[in-house]
Each structure stands twice: as structure tokens, then as C-alpha cells.
Amino acid sequence: MLALSSTLLLAACSNGGGDNDAEGGGNGGGDTVELSYVEWDTEVASTNVVAQVLEDMGYNVNITPLDNAVMWEAVANGESDGMVAGWLPVTHEAQYEEFGDQVEDLGPNLPDAAQLGLVVPEYMDVDSIEDLDDQVPEQEIIGIEPGAGVVAAAEETVETYDNLSDWEVTTSSSGAMTSQLGSAIQNEDPIVITGWSPHWMFERYDLKYLDDPEGTMGDAESIHTMVREGLEDDMPEVYSILDNFEWTEEDINTVMLDIEDGEDPEDAARDWIEDNQDKVDEWTADAE
């Protein structure tokens, strides 16, 4: 119900796909750009940075948090102009299969930097999934939102590895998962989570990925920018900026950690932009 309400809100505040007609020259004309994102730390960081850059070019920007599937659907049906939150090929595999032919893939904005896996604190005496046994009495893997690709991969992992036949994947949210992780580490308790990087938790805590001999958790991923069909014709300047948007794991980690340390996401994005204006200039060069 929350996801449905969010997409209705997005539809209500959107100007509609073809109604936007931005002029070049970096003025934006006061037009409104609708960006959607999933409320993961990576996407909060990247979406706020992109939104600030577009606002600096003269656009009004609405950013709307949505469930994974609803985010993809919003771009596919034109309620959202785009998103910079497409994890491929594993995490959003199901969503890409359903909506991929209805959106335009502008390619990776964070190429080959994203990794999925089962993650444990460094103090745990285990280095491989196949060696997990009684280290975690609850025999539980703490996951995030149901339907997320990393959760599906963890569920496949439990089914594949014989030593995990009695284990369960417990779904929650990314925030609840990191909260449980922090509590476990504070008490030096054992815990296994569905982890991914980039993520601020690898900056904050001493963690390790468990080796995955069966390869069920997948290989390195990229985070892609997806836009609605027709955006290039309707808003060429916005399209160009989104097409040029690309940064590094170090970049996104800086913004994420500032937000986790209590800084407002808009302020964290602004700080990063001020410190990296040369990179931002590359994103906007074709639009000016």
C-alpha cells in the first residue's frame, strides 16, 4: 500500500512526459524534472547529487522514494523522467525483465563497482559460505526488502549449499538490517547479512564478504541510469546530464558516510559538488 500511495503521489506531482520542454543554455526554464529512487543509502546519495546539479542548471527537481518495482514502473510509464538506481545484472534482474524494453538504459553511472554477497564481521571465524555452520545459533541471514535481488540471491544460496539447509533468510529493510548489524558488532555477536558495496557500513565497520564457491550471490554489478522514452526529445539538456553522469565508489562513499553521520542529504550532496566541481562540469559540458 505504501508503494501504491507513493506512485500515485508521483503521478499527481509530475508534469507528464511530453509536457516538459527545457531550453538549452543551462537555464532550465523553470521546468520540473521528476526523479525516482529506492531508499537505499547509495541511491539517496546519488539521487540528491544529480538533483542538485539539475537545480543548479535552473530546473525544479522532485525526488520521490519508491519501492523497487514501482520505481521501474514509474520510469516505464513516464510518471518519472528517470532514475540513477538500476542495479544490474542481478539485483534488479526481475524489474529489468519486466520494464527494460519500456525505458532507455543510459548505461552505468557506477560501473563494475557494485558487489553483492553474504557479509559477516571480521571477528567471526569463517571465511566461506560453505563453512557456515554453528557460528550463528539462529541460523539466520538478515536480509533487506522482499523482492530485492540480493535477497533472492541469498534465498538461492540457502537452497544450494547443503550446510545451509536449515537456515532462513529474514527480510526487513536496509535500515533495519544495518541497525541489527551495528547492535551485533557492539556486542561482538555473530551475524550474517545480505551485504552490498558501495555502502557506508564498510567504512564504519570491519567487515568481510564470505567466499562463494557456488557463485550464487553473483558477480560484480554496475548501477545504471534509466530514463523514460522520449526524454531526449522533450528535455535534451536533462537527458545529456543524466547520460554523462558517472562517478566512483570513493565519490559515493563520501556522500553516504556524511549522511550516515547526520548530515542532511541535500547538504551532503552540496558539499560533494563544491569539492568536485571539475567532475560536475564534465557532466554538464554538453548541456551548456
C-alpha positions as protocol buffer text, in pm:
chain_id: "A"
residue {
  index: 1
  type: MET
  ca { x: 0 y: 0 z: 0 }
}
residue {
  index: 2
  type: LEU
  ca { x: 286 y: 239 z: 74 }
}
residue {
  index: 3
  type: ALA
  ca { x: 436 y: 180 z: -270 }
}
residue {
  index: 4
  type: LEU
  ca { x: 98 y: 236 z: -436 }
}
residue {
  index: 5
  type: SER
  ca { x: 47 y: 560 z: -247 }
}
residue {
  index: 6
  type: SER
  ca { x: 394 y: 677 z: -348 }
}
residue {
  index: 7
  type: THR
  ca { x: 338 y: 617 z: -716 }
}
residue {
  index: 8
  type: LEU
  ca { x: 3 y: 797 z: -704 }
}
residue {
  index: 9
  type: LEU
  ca { x: 177 y: 1091 z: -538 }
}
residue {
  index: 10
  type: LEU
  ca { x: 438 y: 1086 z: -810 }
}
residue {
  index: 11
  type: ALA
  ca { x: 172 y: 1081 z: -1079 }
}
residue {
  index: 12
  type: ALA
  ca { x: -7 y: 1372 z: -919 }
}
residue {
  index: 13
  type: CYS
  ca { x: 300 y: 1596 z: -895 }
}
residue {
  index: 14
  type: SER
  ca { x: 454 y: 1504 z: -1233 }
}
residue {
  index: 15
  type: ASN
  ca { x: 423 y: 1745 z: -1523 }
}
residue {
  index: 16
  type: GLY
  ca { x: 380 y: 1448 z: -1753 }
}
residue {
  index: 17
  type: GLY
  ca { x: 629 y: 1310 z: -2002 }
}
residue {
  index: 18
  type: GLY
  ca { x: 589 y: 1524 z: -2313 }
}
residue {
  index: 19
  type: ASP
  ca { x: 481 y: 1843 z: -2134 }
}
residue {
  index: 20
  type: ASN
  ca { x: 835 y: 1930 z: -2027 }
}
residue {
  index: 21
  type: ASP
  ca { x: 1027 y: 2134 z: -2284 }
}
residue {
  index: 22
  type: ALA
  ca { x: 1358 y: 2254 z: -2143 }
}
residue {
  index: 23
  type: GLU
  ca { x: 1564 y: 2504 z: -2338 }
}
residue {
  index: 24
  type: GLY
  ca { x: 1941 y: 2471 z: -2363 }
}
residue {
  index: 25
  type: GLY
  ca { x: 2194 y: 2709 z: -2218 }
}
residue {
  index: 26
  type: GLY
  ca { x: 2177 y: 2592 z: -1858 }
}
residue {
  index: 27
  type: ASN
  ca { x: 1868 y: 2795 z: -1770 }
}
residue {
  index: 28
  type: GLY
  ca { x: 1624 y: 2509 z: -1728 }
}
residue {
  index: 29
  type: GLY
  ca { x: 1335 y: 2742 z: -1792 }
}
residue {
  index: 30
  type: GLY
  ca { x: 1186 y: 2654 z: -1455 }
}
residue {
  index: 31
  type: ASP
  ca { x: 1078 y: 2316 z: -1591 }
}
residue {
  index: 32
  type: THR
  ca { x: 1023 y: 2032 z: -1348 }
}
residue {
  index: 33
  type: VAL
  ca { x: 1223 y: 1710 z: -1354 }
}
residue {
  index: 34
  type: GLU
  ca { x: 1084 y: 1404 z: -1176 }
}
residue {
  index: 35
  type: LEU
  ca { x: 1342 y: 1160 z: -1040 }
}
residue {
  index: 36
  type: SER
  ca { x: 1253 y: 841 z: -855 }
}
residue {
  index: 37
  type: TYR
  ca { x: 1475 y: 626 z: -638 }
}
residue {
  index: 38
  type: VAL
  ca { x: 1472 y: 337 z: -395 }
}
residue {
  index: 39
  type: GLU
  ca { x: 1558 y: 432 z: -38 }
}
residue {
  index: 40
  type: TRP
  ca { x: 1896 y: 264 z: -23 }
}
residue {
  index: 41
  type: ASP
  ca { x: 2191 y: 464 z: 102 }
}
residue {
  index: 42
  type: THR
  ca { x: 2358 y: 455 z: -239 }
}
residue {
  index: 43
  type: GLU
  ca { x: 2051 y: 588 z: -416 }
}
residue {
  index: 44
  type: VAL
  ca { x: 1979 y: 855 z: -157 }
}
residue {
  index: 45
  type: ALA
  ca { x: 2333 y: 982 z: -218 }
}
residue {
  index: 46
  type: SER
  ca { x: 2336 y: 964 z: -599 }
}
residue {
  index: 47
  type: THR
  ca { x: 1984 y: 1098 z: -649 }
}
residue {
  index: 48
  type: ASN
  ca { x: 2044 y: 1400 z: -426 }
}
residue {
  index: 49
  type: VAL
  ca { x: 2368 y: 1482 z: -608 }
}
residue {
  index: 50
  type: VAL
  ca { x: 2203 y: 1460 z: -951 }
}
residue {
  index: 51
  type: ALA
  ca { x: 1905 y: 1663 z: -828 }
}
residue {
  index: 52
  type: GLN
  ca { x: 2132 y: 1941 z: -701 }
}
residue {
  index: 53
  type: VAL
  ca { x: 2321 y: 1951 z: -1032 }
}
residue {
  index: 54
  type: LEU
  ca { x: 1994 y: 1982 z: -1225 }
}
residue {
  index: 55
  type: GLU
  ca { x: 1870 y: 2252 z: -989 }
}
residue {
  index: 56
  type: ASP
  ca { x: 2192 y: 2444 z: -1049 }
}
residue {
  index: 57
  type: MET
  ca { x: 2105 y: 2429 z: -1419 }
}
residue {
  index: 58
  type: GLY
  ca { x: 1774 y: 2601 z: -1348 }
}
residue {
  index: 59
  type: TYR
  ca { x: 1534 y: 2309 z: -1311 }
}
residue {
  index: 60
  type: ASN
  ca { x: 1283 y: 2236 z: -1040 }
}
residue {
  index: 61
  type: VAL
  ca { x: 1351 y: 1879 z: -928 }
}
residue {
  index: 62
  type: ASN
  ca { x: 1119 y: 1646 z: -739 }
}
residue {
  index: 63
  type: ILE
  ca { x: 1275 y: 1329 z: -598 }
}
residue {
  index: 64
  type: THR
  ca { x: 1035 y: 1056 z: -490 }
}
residue {
  index: 65
  type: PRO
  ca { x: 1128 y: 739 z: -296 }
}
residue {
  index: 66
  type: LEU
  ca { x: 954 y: 428 z: -426 }
}
residue {
  index: 67
  type: ASP
  ca { x: 961 y: 53 z: -394 }
}
residue {
  index: 68
  type: ASN
  ca { x: 1196 y: -122 z: -640 }
}
residue {
  index: 69
  type: ALA
  ca { x: 928 y: -240 z: -882 }
}
residue {
  index: 70
  type: VAL
  ca { x: 727 y: 83 z: -858 }
}
residue {
  index: 71
  type: MET
  ca { x: 1038 y: 289 z: -933 }
}
residue {
  index: 72
  type: TRP
  ca { x: 1097 y: 98 z: -1256 }
}
residue {
  index: 73
  type: GLU
  ca { x: 728 y: 114 z: -1346 }
}
residue {
  index: 74
  type: ALA
  ca { x: 719 y: 491 z: -1288 }
}
residue {
  index: 75
  type: VAL
  ca { x: 1002 y: 544 z: -1539 }
}
residue {
  index: 76
  type: ALA
  ca { x: 845 y: 298 z: -1783 }
}
residue {
  index: 77
  type: ASN
  ca { x: 507 y: 473 z: -1785 }
}
residue {
  index: 78
  type: GLY
  ca { x: 652 y: 824 z: -1790 }
}
residue {
  index: 79
  type: GLU
  ca { x: 543 y: 933 z: -1444 }
}
residue {
  index: 80
  type: SER
  ca { x: 913 y: 967 z: -1364 }
}
residue {
  index: 81
  type: ASP
  ca { x: 1166 y: 1118 z: -1603 }
}
residue {
  index: 82
  type: GLY
  ca { x: 1440 y: 891 z: -1481 }
}
residue {
  index: 83
  type: MET
  ca { x: 1639 y: 727 z: -1204 }
}
residue {
  index: 84
  type: VAL
  ca { x: 2006 y: 660 z: -1135 }
}
residue {
  index: 85
  type: ALA
  ca { x: 1935 y: 347 z: -932 }
}
residue {
  index: 86
  type: GLY
  ca { x: 1926 y: 47 z: -1166 }
}
residue {
  index: 87
  type: TRP
  ca { x: 2141 y: -232 z: -1020 }
}
residue {
  index: 88
  type: LEU
  ca { x: 2227 y: -483 z: -1294 }
}
residue {
  index: 89
  type: PRO
  ca { x: 2251 y: -761 z: -1380 }
}
residue {
  index: 90
  type: VAL
  ca { x: 2138 y: -931 z: -1056 }
}
residue {
  index: 91
  type: THR
  ca { x: 1969 y: -701 z: -806 }
}
residue {
  index: 92
  type: HIS
  ca { x: 1708 y: -559 z: -1042 }
}
residue {
  index: 93
  type: GLU
  ca { x: 1702 y: -852 z: -1282 }
}
residue {
  index: 94
  type: ALA
  ca { x: 1329 y: -914 z: -1237 }
}
residue {
  index: 95
  type: GLN
  ca { x: 1242 y: -547 z: -1281 }
}
residue {
  index: 96
  type: TYR
  ca { x: 1462 y: -518 z: -1591 }
}
residue {
  index: 97
  type: GLU
  ca { x: 1296 y: -821 z: -1746 }
}
residue {
  index: 98
  type: GLU
  ca { x: 954 y: -663 z: -1689 }
}
residue {
  index: 99
  type: PHE
  ca { x: 1023 y: -300 z: -1777 }
}
residue {
  index: 100
  type: GLY
  ca { x: 1357 y: -296 z: -1961 }
}
residue {
  index: 101
  type: ASP
  ca { x: 1200 y: -264 z: -2307 }
}
residue {
  index: 102
  type: GLN
  ca { x: 993 y: 35 z: -2190 }
}
residue {
  index: 103
  type: VAL
  ca { x: 1281 y: 251 z: -2063 }
}
residue {
  index: 104
  type: GLU
  ca { x: 1607 y: 379 z: -2210 }
}
residue {
  index: 105
  type: ASP
  ca { x: 1924 y: 249 z: -2048 }
}
residue {
  index: 106
  type: LEU
  ca { x: 2190 y: 523 z: -2047 }
}
residue {
  index: 107
  type: GLY
  ca { x: 2450 y: 281 z: -1914 }
}
residue {
  index: 108
  type: PRO
  ca { x: 2639 y: 258 z: -1586 }
}
residue {
  index: 109
  type: ASN
  ca { x: 2691 y: 561 z: -1365 }
}
residue {
  index: 110
  type: LEU
  ca { x: 2895 y: 342 z: -1129 }
}
residue {
  index: 111
  type: PRO
  ca { x: 3049 y: 72 z: -1349 }
}
residue {
  index: 112
  type: ASP
  ca { x: 3162 y: -265 z: -1215 }
}
residue {
  index: 113
  type: ALA
  ca { x: 3191 y: -130 z: -861 }
}
residue {
  index: 114
  type: ALA
  ca { x: 2889 y: -287 z: -700 }
}
residue {
  index: 115
  type: GLN
  ca { x: 2926 y: -619 z: -525 }
}
residue {
  index: 116
  type: LEU
  ca { x: 2674 y: -848 z: -359 }
}
residue {
  index: 117
  type: GLY
  ca { x: 2743 y: -1120 z: -107 }
}
residue {
  index: 118
  type: LEU
  ca { x: 2694 y: -1261 z: 237 }
}
residue {
  index: 119
  type: VAL
  ca { x: 2879 y: -1041 z: 483 }
}
residue {
  index: 120
  type: VAL
  ca { x: 2998 y: -1101 z: 839 }
}
residue {
  index: 121
  type: PRO
  ca { x: 3205 y: -904 z: 1091 }
}
residue {
  index: 122
  type: GLU
  ca { x: 3578 y: -963 z: 1064 }
}
residue {
  index: 123
  type: TYR
  ca { x: 3590 y: -1112 z: 1414 }
}
residue {
  index: 124
  type: MET
  ca { x: 3382 y: -1414 z: 1305 }
}
residue {
  index: 125
  type: ASP
  ca { x: 3593 y: -1723 z: 1242 }
}
residue {
  index: 126
  type: VAL
  ca { x: 3453 y: -1809 z: 900 }
}
residue {
  index: 127
  type: ASP
  ca { x: 3565 y: -1708 z: 551 }
}
residue {
  index: 128
  type: SER
  ca { x: 3342 y: -1907 z: 318 }
}
residue {
  index: 129
  type: ILE
  ca { x: 2969 y: -1969 z: 283 }
}
residue {
  index: 130
  type: GLU
  ca { x: 3035 y: -2343 z: 268 }
}
residue {
  index: 131
  type: ASP
  ca { x: 3191 y: -2327 z: 617 }
}
residue {
  index: 132
  type: LEU
  ca { x: 2893 y: -2164 z: 788 }
}
residue {
  index: 133
  type: ASP
  ca { x: 2751 y: -2399 z: 1049 }
}
residue {
  index: 134
  type: ASP
  ca { x: 2708 y: -2327 z: 1418 }
}
residue {
  index: 135
  type: GLN
  ca { x: 2875 y: -1984 z: 1420 }
}
residue {
  index: 136
  type: VAL
  ca { x: 2527 y: -1827 z: 1418 }
}
residue {
  index: 137
  type: PRO
  ca { x: 2297 y: -2014 z: 1658 }
}
residue {
  index: 138
  type: GLU
  ca { x: 1985 y: -1863 z: 1499 }
}
residue {
  index: 139
  type: GLN
  ca { x: 2089 y: -1999 z: 1156 }
}
residue {
  index: 140
  type: GLU
  ca { x: 1953 y: -1679 z: 1007 }
}
residue {
  index: 141
  type: ILE
  ca { x: 2066 y: -1447 z: 729 }
}
residue {
  index: 142
  type: ILE
  ca { x: 1942 y: -1092 z: 780 }
}
residue {
  index: 143
  type: GLY
  ca { x: 1813 y: -954 z: 452 }
}
residue {
  index: 144
  type: ILE
  ca { x: 1659 y: -632 z: 329 }
}
residue {
  index: 145
  type: GLU
  ca { x: 1331 y: -565 z: 145 }
}
residue {
  index: 146
  type: PRO
  ca { x: 1140 y: -861 z: -2 }
}
residue {
  index: 147
  type: GLY
  ca { x: 1190 y: -874 z: -377 }
}
residue {
  index: 148
  type: ALA
  ca { x: 1538 y: -723 z: -373 }
}
residue {
  index: 149
  type: GLY
  ca { x: 1782 y: -913 z: -591 }
}
residue {
  index: 150
  type: VAL
  ca { x: 2030 y: -961 z: -307 }
}
residue {
  index: 151
  type: VAL
  ca { x: 1755 y: -1130 z: -106 }
}
residue {
  index: 152
  type: ALA
  ca { x: 1664 y: -1358 z: -396 }
}
residue {
  index: 153
  type: ALA
  ca { x: 2033 y: -1445 z: -434 }
}
residue {
  index: 154
  type: ALA
  ca { x: 2056 y: -1524 z: -62 }
}
residue {
  index: 155
  type: GLU
  ca { x: 1749 y: -1747 z: -87 }
}
residue {
  index: 156
  type: GLU
  ca { x: 1909 y: -1933 z: -378 }
}
residue {
  index: 157
  type: THR
  ca { x: 2227 y: -1962 z: -171 }
}
residue {
  index: 158
  type: VAL
  ca { x: 2037 y: -2126 z: 115 }
}
residue {
  index: 159
  type: GLU
  ca { x: 1885 y: -2373 z: -130 }
}
residue {
  index: 160
  type: THR
  ca { x: 2218 y: -2450 z: -299 }
}
residue {
  index: 161
  type: TYR
  ca { x: 2458 y: -2502 z: -9 }
}
residue {
  index: 162
  type: ASP
  ca { x: 2396 y: -2825 z: 183 }
}
residue {
  index: 163
  type: ASN
  ca { x: 2528 y: -2675 z: 506 }
}
residue {
  index: 164
  type: LEU
  ca { x: 2256 y: -2408 z: 491 }
}
residue {
  index: 165
  type: SER
  ca { x: 1962 y: -2645 z: 452 }
}
residue {
  index: 166
  type: ASP
  ca { x: 1818 y: -2540 z: 791 }
}
residue {
  index: 167
  type: TRP
  ca { x: 1894 y: -2168 z: 750 }
}
residue {
  index: 168
  type: GLU
  ca { x: 1641 y: -1898 z: 673 }
}
residue {
  index: 169
  type: VAL
  ca { x: 1664 y: -1557 z: 504 }
}
residue {
  index: 170
  type: THR
  ca { x: 1478 y: -1300 z: 711 }
}
residue {
  index: 171
  type: THR
  ca { x: 1360 y: -994 z: 519 }
}
residue {
  index: 172
  type: SER
  ca { x: 1339 y: -649 z: 672 }
}
residue {
  index: 173
  type: SER
  ca { x: 1472 y: -322 z: 528 }
}
residue {
  index: 174
  type: SER
  ca { x: 1815 y: -184 z: 458 }
}
residue {
  index: 175
  type: GLY
  ca { x: 1786 y: 44 z: 763 }
}
residue {
  index: 176
  type: ALA
  ca { x: 1672 y: -237 z: 992 }
}
residue {
  index: 177
  type: MET
  ca { x: 1948 y: -462 z: 862 }
}
residue {
  index: 178
  type: THR
  ca { x: 2225 y: -210 z: 933 }
}
residue {
  index: 179
  type: SER
  ca { x: 2072 y: -141 z: 1274 }
}
residue {
  index: 180
  type: GLN
  ca { x: 2091 y: -511 z: 1362 }
}
residue {
  index: 181
  type: LEU
  ca { x: 2444 y: -525 z: 1226 }
}
residue {
  index: 182
  type: GLY
  ca { x: 2551 y: -233 z: 1443 }
}
residue {
  index: 183
  type: SER
  ca { x: 2398 y: -386 z: 1755 }
}
residue {
  index: 184
  type: ALA
  ca { x: 2563 y: -722 z: 1686 }
}
residue {
  index: 185
  type: ILE
  ca { x: 2904 y: -563 z: 1635 }
}
residue {
  index: 186
  type: GLN
  ca { x: 2871 y: -357 z: 1951 }
}
residue {
  index: 187
  type: ASN
  ca { x: 2826 y: -681 z: 2146 }
}
residue {
  index: 188
  type: GLU
  ca { x: 3061 y: -884 z: 1922 }
}
residue {
  index: 189
  type: ASP
  ca { x: 2774 y: -1122 z: 1846 }
}
residue {
  index: 190
  type: PRO
  ca { x: 2775 y: -1337 z: 1532 }
}
residue {
  index: 191
  type: ILE
  ca { x: 2561 y: -1216 z: 1243 }
}
residue {
  index: 192
  type: VAL
  ca { x: 2528 y: -1285 z: 870 }
}
residue {
  index: 193
  type: ILE
  ca { x: 2371 y: -1022 z: 643 }
}
residue {
  index: 194
  type: THR
  ca { x: 2294 y: -973 z: 278 }
}
residue {
  index: 195
  type: GLY
  ca { x: 2557 y: -712 z: 201 }
}
residue {
  index: 196
  type: TRP
  ca { x: 2650 y: -498 z: -93 }
}
residue {
  index: 197
  type: SER
  ca { x: 2901 y: -234 z: -177 }
}
residue {
  index: 198
  type: PRO
  ca { x: 2934 y: 53 z: -216 }
}
residue {
  index: 199
  type: HIS
  ca { x: 2785 y: 108 z: 129 }
}
residue {
  index: 200
  type: TRP
  ca { x: 2888 y: 321 z: 424 }
}
residue {
  index: 201
  type: MET
  ca { x: 2889 y: 16 z: 655 }
}
residue {
  index: 202
  type: PHE
  ca { x: 3221 y: -94 z: 501 }
}
residue {
  index: 203
  type: GLU
  ca { x: 3367 y: 242 z: 603 }
}
residue {
  index: 204
  type: ARG
  ca { x: 3219 y: 226 z: 952 }
}
residue {
  index: 205
  type: TYR
  ca { x: 3274 y: -141 z: 1042 }
}
residue {
  index: 206
  type: ASP
  ca { x: 3540 y: -406 z: 988 }
}
residue {
  index: 207
  type: LEU
  ca { x: 3350 y: -647 z: 761 }
}
residue {
  index: 208
  type: LYS
  ca { x: 3427 y: -918 z: 509 }
}
residue {
  index: 209
  type: TYR
  ca { x: 3248 y: -1092 z: 225 }
}
residue {
  index: 210
  type: LEU
  ca { x: 3227 y: -1469 z: 257 }
}
residue {
  index: 211
  type: ASP
  ca { x: 3375 y: -1664 z: -31 }
}
residue {
  index: 212
  type: ASP
  ca { x: 3105 y: -1804 z: -258 }
}
residue {
  index: 213
  type: PRO
  ca { x: 3237 y: -2118 z: -435 }
}
residue {
  index: 214
  type: GLU
  ca { x: 2899 y: -2188 z: -597 }
}
residue {
  index: 215
  type: GLY
  ca { x: 2865 y: -1833 z: -727 }
}
residue {
  index: 216
  type: THR
  ca { x: 2505 y: -1800 z: -613 }
}
residue {
  index: 217
  type: MET
  ca { x: 2545 y: -1441 z: -493 }
}
residue {
  index: 218
  type: GLY
  ca { x: 2653 y: -1323 z: -838 }
}
residue {
  index: 219
  type: ASP
  ca { x: 2945 y: -1127 z: -977 }
}
residue {
  index: 220
  type: ALA
  ca { x: 3022 y: -756 z: -966 }
}
residue {
  index: 221
  type: GLU
  ca { x: 2736 y: -530 z: -1068 }
}
residue {
  index: 222
  type: SER
  ca { x: 2700 y: -183 z: -1213 }
}
residue {
  index: 223
  type: ILE
  ca { x: 2448 y: 85 z: -1120 }
}
residue {
  index: 224
  type: HIS
  ca { x: 2271 y: 216 z: -1430 }
}
residue {
  index: 225
  type: THR
  ca { x: 2086 y: 534 z: -1522 }
}
residue {
  index: 226
  type: MET
  ca { x: 1741 y: 470 z: -1670 }
}
residue {
  index: 227
  type: VAL
  ca { x: 1519 y: 734 z: -1830 }
}
residue {
  index: 228
  type: ARG
  ca { x: 1173 y: 739 z: -1980 }
}
residue {
  index: 229
  type: GLU
  ca { x: 1128 y: 705 z: -2353 }
}
residue {
  index: 230
  type: GLY
  ca { x: 1114 y: 1044 z: -2523 }
}
residue {
  index: 231
  type: LEU
  ca { x: 1320 y: 1230 z: -2263 }
}
residue {
  index: 232
  type: GLU
  ca { x: 1593 y: 1313 z: -2516 }
}
residue {
  index: 233
  type: ASP
  ca { x: 1340 y: 1492 z: -2739 }
}
residue {
  index: 234
  type: ASP
  ca { x: 1147 y: 1659 z: -2456 }
}
residue {
  index: 235
  type: MET
  ca { x: 1434 y: 1764 z: -2229 }
}
residue {
  index: 236
  type: PRO
  ca { x: 1764 y: 1730 z: -2419 }
}
residue {
  index: 237
  type: GLU
  ca { x: 1966 y: 1914 z: -2156 }
}
residue {
  index: 238
  type: VAL
  ca { x: 1841 y: 1689 z: -1875 }
}
residue {
  index: 239
  type: TYR
  ca { x: 1899 y: 1384 z: -2092 }
}
residue {
  index: 240
  type: SER
  ca { x: 2258 y: 1494 z: -2160 }
}
residue {
  index: 241
  type: ILE
  ca { x: 2339 y: 1547 z: -1792 }
}
residue {
  index: 242
  type: LEU
  ca { x: 2192 y: 1211 z: -1693 }
}
residue {
  index: 243
  type: ASP
  ca { x: 2375 y: 1044 z: -1981 }
}
residue {
  index: 244
  type: ASN
  ca { x: 2708 y: 1195 z: -1870 }
}
residue {
  index: 245
  type: PHE
  ca { x: 2660 y: 1124 z: -1500 }
}
residue {
  index: 246
  type: GLU
  ca { x: 2929 y: 884 z: -1380 }
}
residue {
  index: 247
  type: TRP
  ca { x: 3135 y: 874 z: -1063 }
}
residue {
  index: 248
  type: THR
  ca { x: 3342 y: 640 z: -847 }
}
residue {
  index: 249
  type: GLU
  ca { x: 3293 y: 427 z: -539 }
}
residue {
  index: 250
  type: GLU
  ca { x: 3504 y: 677 z: -344 }
}
residue {
  index: 251
  type: ASP
  ca { x: 3272 y: 957 z: -454 }
}
residue {
  index: 252
  type: ILE
  ca { x: 2953 y: 786 z: -347 }
}
residue {
  index: 253
  type: ASN
  ca { x: 3106 y: 659 z: -22 }
}
residue {
  index: 254
  type: THR
  ca { x: 3193 y: 1016 z: 75 }
}
residue {
  index: 255
  type: VAL
  ca { x: 2833 y: 1133 z: 37 }
}
residue {
  index: 256
  type: MET
  ca { x: 2687 y: 823 z: 205 }
}
residue {
  index: 257
  type: LEU
  ca { x: 2911 y: 848 z: 509 }
}
residue {
  index: 258
  type: ASP
  ca { x: 2833 y: 1218 z: 556 }
}
residue {
  index: 259
  type: ILE
  ca { x: 2461 y: 1136 z: 550 }
}
residue {
  index: 260
  type: GLU
  ca { x: 2505 y: 846 z: 792 }
}
residue {
  index: 261
  type: ASP
  ca { x: 2696 y: 1079 z: 1024 }
}
residue {
  index: 262
  type: GLY
  ca { x: 2388 y: 1300 z: 1042 }
}
residue {
  index: 263
  type: GLU
  ca { x: 2427 y: 1549 z: 761 }
}
residue {
  index: 264
  type: ASP
  ca { x: 2115 y: 1631 z: 562 }
}
residue {
  index: 265
  type: PRO
  ca { x: 2127 y: 1453 z: 222 }
}
residue {
  index: 266
  type: GLU
  ca { x: 2092 y: 1782 z: 33 }
}
residue {
  index: 267
  type: ASP
  ca { x: 2377 y: 1936 z: 233 }
}
residue {
  index: 268
  type: ALA
  ca { x: 2597 y: 1630 z: 184 }
}
residue {
  index: 269
  type: ALA
  ca { x: 2531 y: 1644 z: -189 }
}
residue {
  index: 270
  type: ARG
  ca { x: 2608 y: 2015 z: -199 }
}
residue {
  index: 271
  type: ASP
  ca { x: 2936 y: 1965 z: -12 }
}
residue {
  index: 272
  type: TRP
  ca { x: 3045 y: 1695 z: -257 }
}
residue {
  index: 273
  type: ILE
  ca { x: 2956 y: 1909 z: -558 }
}
residue {
  index: 274
  type: GLU
  ca { x: 3155 y: 2204 z: -421 }
}
residue {
  index: 275
  type: ASP
  ca { x: 3456 y: 1977 z: -370 }
}
residue {
  index: 276
  type: ASN
  ca { x: 3425 y: 1812 z: -712 }
}
residue {
  index: 277
  type: GLN
  ca { x: 3317 y: 2088 z: -947 }
}
residue {
  index: 278
  type: ASP
  ca { x: 3553 y: 1969 z: -1221 }
}
residue {
  index: 279
  type: LYS
  ca { x: 3371 y: 1635 z: -1236 }
}
residue {
  index: 280
  type: VAL
  ca { x: 3031 y: 1806 z: -1233 }
}
residue {
  index: 281
  type: ASP
  ca { x: 3148 y: 2031 z: -1519 }
}
residue {
  index: 282
  type: GLU
  ca { x: 3209 y: 1717 z: -1725 }
}
residue {
  index: 283
  type: TRP
  ca { x: 2850 y: 1604 z: -1664 }
}
residue {
  index: 284
  type: THR
  ca { x: 2707 y: 1939 z: -1773 }
}
residue {
  index: 285
  type: ALA
  ca { x: 2954 y: 2023 z: -2054 }
}
residue {
  index: 286
  type: ASP
  ca { x: 2726 y: 1909 z: -2338 }
}
residue {
  index: 287
  type: ALA
  ca { x: 2429 y: 2091 z: -2189 }
}
residue {
  index: 288
  type: GLU
  ca { x: 2586 y: 2436 z: -2172 }
}
